[in-house]
Amino acid sequence: MKSKAVFVDWDGTLSQSKFWAPNNESQLDPDVVEQFTTFLFRTCRDLVKEWMRGNVSSANIAELIGTQYGLSPSAVYSDLKSSCEQMTFIDSKVTDSVSSIRERGAKVVIATDNMDTFETWTVPALKLEDKFDGILASPTLGALKADIRNGQSLFFYNYLLQQGLKPEETVLLDDNVENAVVKSIGMGFIHVNQHNTLDTILDSLT
């Protein structure tokens, strides 16, 4: 049975672009960026999860990094903003494949564990609302995709209810195998990796 709704992860699935990636608007030294991003994403995982749940803002993170590394918080924030506005799709054919799935009547929705950066900067910069049927982002929902409580997905529940969809009528495409936990509530899950690429999976769903 073809899925009525296809949820697609952003980071590592639809895009490989990274926060603070060098671009023509960068103010910070790439070596310093590597130092503080390693510190942030490897050492401060609980803080990062709070950022992803919307309990910490990008301004808070910029202030923390600025203080920790003797940098201008405004420069840290500005470089984060420009990197998010200049993110790209992993493959130029992605949007055509998404359009084909939508043309057969299925919804294609971005489902991302992300930060406030995504809806504030990336979505408008890439005009993602024109290319997809919806955006589900963890900071707005206050939950991550793997958050299951009492047999309900804190991330997907309201959307499924609003759209009149049963979990088994949907599928999540994601590079993070931990999110396969959605199978416990009846959703489909396809692991995106180098052997099973997003392009191949999307083609199979058209």
Secondary structure by P-SEA (a helix, b strand, c coil): ccccbbbbbccccccccccccccccccccaaaaaaaaaaaccccaaaaaaaaaccccaaaaaaaaaaaccccaaaaaaaaaaaaaaccccccaaaaaaaaaaaabbbbbbbccccccccccccccccccccccbbbbcccccccccccccccccccaaaaaaaccccccccccccccccccccccbbbbbbbcccccaaaaaaaac
